[in-house]
Every structure is written in structure tokens, then in C-alpha cells.
Amino acid sequence: MSDTSNLCDKFRRSFNRAIAAEICKPEIFSNPQTDFSRNRNLNLLPVISISYRADTRSISASLPQLHPSLSSASLSAISQARQKIKSSLYIGVFNRMSQGFRYLDTERFKSYRLLAVDGSELRVSPDGNDLSTYGGSKKGGKRHYFHANMLYDVLNHTCVDMVLQPGSEKNEDSAFLDLAERVEDPNVIYTCDRGYECLMTFHRLDQSGKHFVIRIKDESSATSILKHYPTPETEEYDIPFDVTLTSRNNKKVKENWDTYKYISSYPKHPEFSNGVTELPLHGRAVRFKVKCGEKESFITLFTNLSADSFSTDDLKKIYRLRWQIEISFRDLKRELGLEHIHGRKKEVVIGEVYAKMTIYNMNSRIRNHVEKRKKTRLWLERAVKRKTERKIDFTFLMAATRFLWLQLDRSSGMKEPIPEQGLLNFWNERQNLFALIDREGKKEKAKK
């Protein structure tokens, strides 16, 4: 058995054990005394599998592929059964798998983990009993959605954590701080786009010892924090940014906008209490030019990383790597089905999101493992020499393994293993990944 197959088998066994451990907890059910306690047409494991395996817009189209008992049940019965399982089950499985395989995430940037934070809207059907999902959308107008704030390891391509907010309660700043507080590792650099620009957020992160690189509005913007700050006449610069955040808007502050920043929302911040009216903020403002095609523009970053340890080029690399979280949202939505949430209740939605993140991380870690193999590296180097961009097909990988994580074996303590149904016999075809690569290589040669 190859080392890739060994890793896949290890994932499968750990996944089975994680589910077995979580379903033993009575608190995962809404009513532990009655839920799934009697023989019914819909048993526990097939219902759990829906969140991991449904990937089409219509859940009824996915049911024939999941379990025989699901194809004969009505959609209302399936919906009621899913509501009996709390999201804590899926969160527990996600945390167990993340902790168990964190040793595989070895990539660092100068000994630091690079964690990106970004948000994306997950559209849901309206729930008559909870209209908090109805809120203003970035796409214009109002609609029902959850705002998913994800913490993502951009170097190891894995989802680390998630904060889901109903559309009407969207608050990216508070979500970012919640995510940062949950991370105990001090050697972390957080990177975000302009949606997370907030002076009080910068202050709190700096005071708690968190490192960050966050894009801010350019100095040409009317609402930029650099608007009244003295900056060089050069187009590009890397300068210290030292100001005082204040809750007072008196004459002294108005005459010294270059050194004071008035926080109009100070009553909401506990830092401005017990007579405290001024808070120091120290960092760096970095501005550089980027070119996309024939168009040129400027990017401005704010960071509390020291110039001695991190140069301007380092900050450019860190921010450029942030784009990986955008790609991960695309894969989660298009390839794993989060574009179409199969539920209305908040608990069902949260459970499905964590289920898909669990599947994503397993597949991503397998891809990382395959890409590090000597055979794959040599193949990729040859592809580069041929001036063709090649990479491991992530879509194929997810299709090849999605249905097989739910093959619960009897050794895990489960009484009800889910049949494979001959969908994709990945375990018997150990070299499927490289077979795909070879086939694509032959097609390319044939074209030439």
C-alpha cells in the first residue's frame, strides 16, 4: 500500500472514530430521550451523512446516491430528522479531525502561520420562525443569507475556524476578533482585506500581542486613516504610523488631526472607561504599486510587524498569499455544494457548513501530501519546462473521495455501515491520482 493510500485510510478511520465519539453525547440531540431512540425508517447515520454528501441544488437529487432509506422518505420527514441533530456534532467532528491532523500542516512563513480572515455570503431559504437572516447584501438589496467569516491557513490550505452571522447581524470586526481570540498559538500573522479596516481592531490586536497585515483604504480616499497623516511625497513608502485614539473631539484634537484620531463610537468600546480618554496606536503604513494588465493602482497595508524582521517585500508576499482564502470559498461553494444550503434552521445550516469544511480539509491535506511527493514534484517541474501550468486536480480529488469518507466500518463501533454502492472504488484503485495526471499528459502530447 502506498503512502498516499495509507494517509487516506488513516483519514477514513479517524473520521469514523470522530463520528462514533460524537454520537455518544446526548447533548447533540434536541430531545435525547426520544430522538433516534426507536426503530424508524430514518436512522441516525444516514441522516448525519446528508450534510457531508449532498452537493446539488436540490437535495432530492442527491438522496438516491446516499442511502436506500433516504430515497423512500419524504423531504419533510428528512427535514424534521435533520433538525433533531444539533450542529455541535459536526463542530465536534471538525475539531477532532483538525487537532488529529494538525501535524501535517508544516508550512510556515518565517516560522509564523499565515491565517487569512475573510467573509462570504451563504444564501439560505427563509425560516418563518427566524427572520434574522434577512439583511443587506453586498450584491445589492436585501435577501436571506448567513455571513460566513472564515479563518484560513493560506500556506497549508486548510480551514481553521468559522463564525457564522445571520444577514441582519453581520459584523466583520467582531467576528475577526472572536476568531483571533480562539487561536492560542502566538506565532500567527493575520491578514485581511479592506473589509476589516478598523482602528479599534488594530489597537486590540496589538494590545493582545497578535500580529497582523491588513489592507486599508489608500491615502487618496476621503475616508482613509492616512488622510490627515503626514506621508512622503513619493508614490511608494514604508513609514511608521503613530497616533493617539481619543474619545474627545475638542479643540486640541481638531488642531492636531495628524496625531489624533477621534473614535466616534467610543461608548461601545470598554477601553474608553474609568476615565480613559486616550489610547496609543503604533504600527507601519506600507504603500506600493501593483499592475494588472495595463492598469496601475496602489495597495496600502497597515501592520504591527517590525521593519527589522519583515521587509516591505515580505509584507507584499503575505498580502498576496491572502488570495488563497478566496479560492477556498470557491471550492467550498462550487465543488462541495455550499452554494446551495440544504436547510433553513440555523442549527442545520451551521452543521452543514462545518461538515463541508471537514471534507475540504481532508481532501486538501491529501493534495498537499501528493504535491510534496518526489514523483509529483518531478512531473510538475517537467510541466513548467513545457511552459504549461499544471497542478493537482482538486475537483477530481474531491469527486474521488467525497462518498468514501462515510464508509463507516464495523471496527469503529457502528452498527450500521453505509454501503459504497460502487460509486468510486478509490481504495482498490490506489494510483488514481497519478493515473489522472498520466492521462492528461498523454492528451497533451497527442494534441502536439
C-alpha positions in Angstrom: 0.0 0.0 0.0 1.4 3.4 -1.0 2.0 6.2 1.5 -0.9 8.2 -0.1 -3.2 5.2 0.4 -2.0 4.9 4.0 -2.9 8.5 4.6 -6.3 8.1 3.0 -7.0 5.1 5.2 -5.9 7.0 8.3 -8.3 9.8 7.5 -11.1 7.3 7.0 -10.5 5.6 10.3 -10.1 8.8 12.2 -13.3 10.2 10.6 -15.2 7.1 11.7 -13.9 7.3 15.2 -14.8 11.0 15.4 -18.4 10.4 14.4 -18.6 7.4 16.8 -17.4 9.6 19.7 -19.7 12.5 19.0 -22.9 10.5 18.6 -22.3 9.0 22.1 -23.0 12.5 23.6 -26.7 13.0 24.4 -26.4 16.8 24.1 -26.1 16.5 20.3 -29.8 15.8 20.1 -32.6 18.3 20.7 -34.6 15.7 22.7 -32.1 13.0 23.9 -34.9 10.8 25.4 -36.8 10.4 22.1 -34.6 11.4 19.1 -33.5 8.3 17.2 -34.2 6.1 20.2 -36.6 3.8 18.5 -36.6 1.9 15.2 -37.6 4.2 12.5 -37.4 4.5 8.7 -34.8 7.1 9.1 -31.9 6.1 11.3 -29.1 8.3 12.6 -26.2 7.6 10.3 -28.0 8.2 7.0 -29.3 11.5 8.3 -25.8 12.5 9.5 -24.4 11.7 6.1 -26.6 14.2 4.3 -24.6 17.2 5.4 -21.4 15.6 4.3 -22.5 14.3 1.0 -25.3 16.4 -0.5 -23.8 18.6 -3.2 -26.5 19.6 -5.6 -29.1 22.4 -5.5 -32.0 20.0 -5.0 -31.5 17.7 -2.0 -33.9 15.2 -3.6 -31.5 14.7 -6.5 -28.7 13.7 -4.0 -30.8 11.2 -2.0 -30.7 8.2 -4.3 -26.9 8.2 -4.0 -26.7 8.4 -0.2 -28.7 5.6 1.4 -31.7 3.4 0.4 -33.7 4.5 3.4 -33.4 8.2 2.3 -34.8 7.6 -1.2 -38.1 6.3 0.1 -38.6 9.0 2.7 -40.4 12.3 2.1 -38.5 15.6 2.1 -40.5 16.8 5.1 -39.5 13.7 7.1 -35.8 14.2 6.2 -36.0 17.8 7.2 -37.6 17.0 10.6 -35.0 14.4 11.2 -32.1 16.7 10.4 -33.4 19.3 12.9 -33.1 16.8 15.7 -29.3 16.8 15.4 -27.6 19.8 16.8 -24.7 21.5 15.0 -22.4 20.6 17.9 -21.9 17.1 16.4 -20.5 18.5 13.1 -18.4 21.0 15.0 -17.1 18.3 17.3 -16.1 16.1 14.3 -14.4 19.1 12.6 -12.4 19.9 15.8 -11.3 16.3 16.3 -10.1 16.0 12.7 -8.3 19.3 12.9 -6.5 18.5 16.1 -5.6 15.0 15.0 -4.0 16.0 11.7 -2.6 19.4 12.6 0.9 17.8 12.5 0.6 17.7 8.7 0.3 21.5 8.4 4.0 22.2 8.5 4.3 25.2 6.1 5.4 28.5 7.7 6.4 32.0 6.7 9.5 32.8 8.8 8.3 30.4 11.5 4.8 32.1 11.5 1.5 30.6 10.5 -0.3 32.8 7.9 -4.0 32.9 8.7 -6.4 34.9 6.5 -9.8 36.1 7.5 -12.5 36.9 5.0 -16.2 36.7 4.7 -18.7 35.3 2.1 -22.5 35.2 1.9 -24.2 31.8 2.0 -27.7 32.2 0.7 -30.4 30.3 2.6 -34.2 29.8 2.3 -36.2 32.0 4.7 -37.2 30.5 8.1 -40.6 31.7 9.2 -39.6 31.5 12.9 -36.3 33.3 12.5 -36.1 36.3 10.1 -32.7 37.5 11.4 -31.1 36.1 8.2 -32.8 38.9 6.2 -30.3 41.6 5.7 -28.5 43.9 3.2 -26.3 42.1 0.7 -23.1 43.2 -0.9 -24.8 42.2 -4.2 -27.4 44.9 -3.7 -30.8 44.9 -2.0 -31.8 42.5 0.8 -32.0 38.8 0.9 -31.8 35.8 3.3 -28.2 34.7 4.0 -25.6 33.9 6.5 -22.3 35.8 6.5 -19.5 33.2 6.8 -16.4 34.6 8.4 -13.6 32.0 7.9 -10.1 31.7 9.4 -8.0 30.0 6.8 -4.4 28.7 6.8 -3.2 30.0 3.4 0.1 28.1 3.3 -1.4 24.7 4.3 -4.7 25.3 2.5 -7.0 24.3 5.5 -10.0 25.8 7.2 -9.1 26.6 10.8 -12.3 28.2 12.2 -15.6 29.8 11.3 -18.0 32.4 12.7 -21.5 32.4 11.1 -23.6 35.5 11.4 -27.2 36.0 10.2 -27.5 38.6 7.5 -29.1 41.2 9.7 -26.4 40.8 12.4 -23.3 40.9 10.1 -20.3 42.4 11.9 -17.0 41.6 10.4 -14.9 43.4 13.0 -16.4 41.4 16.0 -16.1 38.2 14.0 -12.4 38.8 13.3 -11.7 39.5 17.0 -13.6 36.4 18.0 -11.6 34.2 15.6 -8.3 35.7 16.7 -9.1 35.2 20.4 -9.7 31.5 19.8 -6.2 30.9 18.5 -3.7 30.1 21.2 -0.6 29.9 19.0 1.4 33.2 19.4 3.3 32.7 16.2 0.5 33.7 13.9 0.1 36.5 11.4 -3.4 37.5 10.4 -4.0 39.0 7.0 -7.3 40.6 5.8 -8.7 42.8 3.1 -10.2 46.3 3.4 -13.5 45.0 4.9 -11.7 44.5 8.3 -10.1 48.0 8.5 -10.8 49.5 11.9 -8.6 51.5 14.3 -10.0 49.9 17.4 -9.5 46.4 15.9 -5.8 47.3 15.3 -5.4 48.5 18.8 -7.0 45.4 20.4 -4.9 43.1 18.3 -1.7 45.0 19.1 -2.5 45.0 22.8 -3.2 41.3 22.9 0.1 40.5 21.1 -1.5 39.5 17.8 0.5 40.2 14.6 -1.4 41.3 11.5 -1.2 42.7 8.0 -4.4 44.3 6.9 -5.1 46.3 3.8 -6.6 49.8 4.4 -8.1 52.5 2.1 -5.5 54.3 0.1 -4.5 57.8 1.1 -6.4 59.2 -1.9 -9.7 58.0 -0.3 -11.7 60.6 1.6 -12.2 58.1 4.5 -8.6 56.8 4.7 -7.0 56.8 8.1 -4.0 58.4 6.3 -6.0 61.4 5.1 -4.5 63.8 7.7 -1.4 61.8 8.5 1.9 63.2 7.1 3.1 60.9 4.3 6.1 61.1 2.0 5.7 62.7 -1.5 6.9 59.5 -3.1 4.3 57.1 -4.5 5.6 54.2 -2.5 6.7 54.2 1.1 7.1 52.2 4.3 6.7 54.6 7.2 5.9 54.3 11.0 2.3 55.2 11.9 2.0 56.6 15.5 -1.3 58.2 16.5 -3.5 58.5 19.6 -7.0 57.2 19.6 -9.2 59.5 21.6 -12.8 59.8 22.8 -12.7 63.6 22.8 -13.3 65.8 19.9 -12.1 69.1 21.4 -10.1 72.0 20.0 -6.8 70.3 20.8 -7.8 67.2 18.7 -9.1 69.3 15.8 -5.9 71.2 15.6 -3.8 68.0 15.6 -5.5 65.6 13.2 -2.1 64.3 12.2 -1.5 62.8 15.7 -5.1 62.3 17.0 -7.8 60.0 15.7 -11.3 60.6 17.1 -13.3 57.4 17.7 -16.9 58.5 17.3 -18.2 55.1 18.5 -16.2 55.2 21.8 -19.2 54.5 24.1 -19.3 51.0 22.6 -15.7 50.2 23.5 -14.8 49.2 27.0 -11.3 50.6 26.6 -12.8 54.1 27.0 -14.0 53.7 30.6 -12.8 54.6 34.1 -11.7 58.0 32.9 -9.5 56.7 30.0 -9.8 59.1 27.0 -6.6 58.3 25.0 -5.2 55.1 23.6 -1.8 54.8 21.8 -1.6 53.0 18.4 1.7 52.2 16.8 2.3 50.4 13.5 3.5 50.8 9.9 1.8 52.1 6.8 3.1 50.5 3.6 2.1 51.7 0.1 3.2 50.1 -3.1 2.2 50.0 -6.7 0.6 47.0 -8.5 0.0 46.4 -12.1 -2.9 44.4 -13.6 -2.6 44.3 -17.4 -2.2 47.9 -18.5 -3.8 49.3 -15.3 -1.8 50.5 -12.4 -3.1 51.0 -8.8 -1.8 51.3 -5.3 -2.2 49.0 -2.3 -1.8 50.3 1.2 -1.2 48.0 4.2 -1.2 48.5 7.9 0.8 46.2 10.2 2.4 46.0 13.6 5.2 43.8 12.3 8.6 45.3 12.9 10.6 46.6 9.9 13.7 44.8 11.2 12.1 41.3 10.9 9.7 41.9 8.0 10.7 43.9 5.0 8.3 45.6 2.5 8.7 42.7 0.1 7.7 40.3 3.0 4.5 42.2 3.5 3.8 42.1 -0.2 4.1 38.3 -0.2 2.0 38.0 2.9 -0.8 40.0 1.4 -0.6 38.2 -2.0 -0.9 34.9 -0.2 -4.2 36.1 1.2 -5.9 35.3 -2.1 -5.9 31.6 -1.2 -8.9 32.1 1.0 -10.8 33.4 -2.0 -10.0 30.2 -3.9 -11.1 28.1 -0.9 -14.5 29.8 -0.8 -14.9 29.0 -4.5 -14.1 25.3 -3.9 -16.4 25.1 -0.8 -19.3 26.6 -2.8 -18.9 25.1 -6.2 -17.3 21.8 -5.6 -18.6 20.9 -2.2 -22.1 22.4 -2.5 -22.2 25.3 -0.1 -23.6 27.4 -2.9 -26.9 25.6 -2.0 -27.5 25.1 1.7 -29.9 22.2 2.3 -31.8 23.6 5.3 -33.5 26.6 6.8 -32.9 26.2 10.5 -29.7 27.8 11.9 -28.5 24.6 13.5 -28.8 22.7 10.2 -27.0 25.4 8.3 -24.1 25.6 10.8 -23.9 21.8 10.8 -23.7 21.6 7.0 -21.0 24.3 6.8 -18.8 22.5 9.3 -19.4 19.2 7.6 -18.2 20.6 4.3 -15.2 22.2 5.9 -14.3 18.8 7.3 -14.4 17.2 3.9 -12.5 20.1 2.4 -9.6 19.8 4.9 -9.3 16.1 4.4 -9.1 16.5 0.6 -6.8 19.5 0.9 -4.3 17.6 3.1 -4.3 14.7 0.7 -3.5 17.1 -2.1 -0.7 18.7 0.0 0.7 15.3 0.6 0.6 14.3 -3.1 2.2 17.5 -4.2 5.1 17.0 -1.8 6.0 13.6 -3.3 9.1 13.4 -5.3 7.3 11.8 -8.3 4.8 14.7 -8.4 7.4 17.4 -8.0 9.3 16.0 -10.9 6.2 15.9 -13.1 5.3 19.5 -12.2 8.9 20.6 -13.0 8.7 19.0 -16.4 5.3 20.7 -16.9 6.9 24.1 -16.1 9.7 23.4 -18.6 7.0 22.7 -21.2 5.5 26.2 -20.3 2.2 24.6 -19.3 0.6 25.4 -15.9 -0.1 22.1 -14.1 -1.4 21.3 -10.7 -3.1 18.5 -8.8 -6.8 18.5 -9.9 -8.6 19.4 -6.7 -12.0 18.9 -8.3 -11.2 15.3 -9.2 -9.8 14.6 -5.8 -13.0 15.7 -4.1 -15.1 13.7 -6.5 -13.0 10.6 -5.9 -13.2 10.7 -2.1 -16.4 12.5 -1.2 -18.6 9.4 -1.0 -16.0 7.2 0.7 -15.5 9.1 3.9 -18.9 7.8 5.0 -17.9 4.1 4.7 -18.2 3.6 8.4 -16.6 0.3 9.2 -17.7 -2.1 12.0 -14.5 -1.7 13.9 -15.5 1.9 14.8 -18.4 0.6 16.9 -21.0 1.5 14.3 -23.9 -1.0 13.9 -24.9 0.5 10.6 -22.1 0.8 8.0 -23.0 2.9 4.9 -22.6 0.9 1.7 -20.2 2.1 -1.0 -22.7 1.3 -3.8 -19.9 1.0 -6.3 -19.7 4.8 -6.8 -15.9 5.3 -6.8 -13.7 2.4 -5.7 -10.9 4.6 -4.6 -9.4 2.1 -2.2 -8.8 -0.5 -4.8 -7.5 1.9 -7.4 -4.6 3.2 -5.3 -2.9 5.2 -8.1 -6.0 7.1 -9.3 -4.4 10.5 -8.7 -1.3 9.7 -10.8 -3.4 7.9 -13.4 -5.3 11.1 -14.0 -2.0 13.0 -14.3 -0.7 10.5 -16.8 -3.9 10.6 -18.9 -3.8 14.4 -19.0 -0.1 14.2 -20.0 -0.9 11.8 -22.9 -3.7 14.0 -24.1 -1.4 17.0 -24.2 1.2 15.0 -26.2 -1.4 13.9 -28.6 -2.5 17.4 -29.2 1.1 18.4 -30.1 
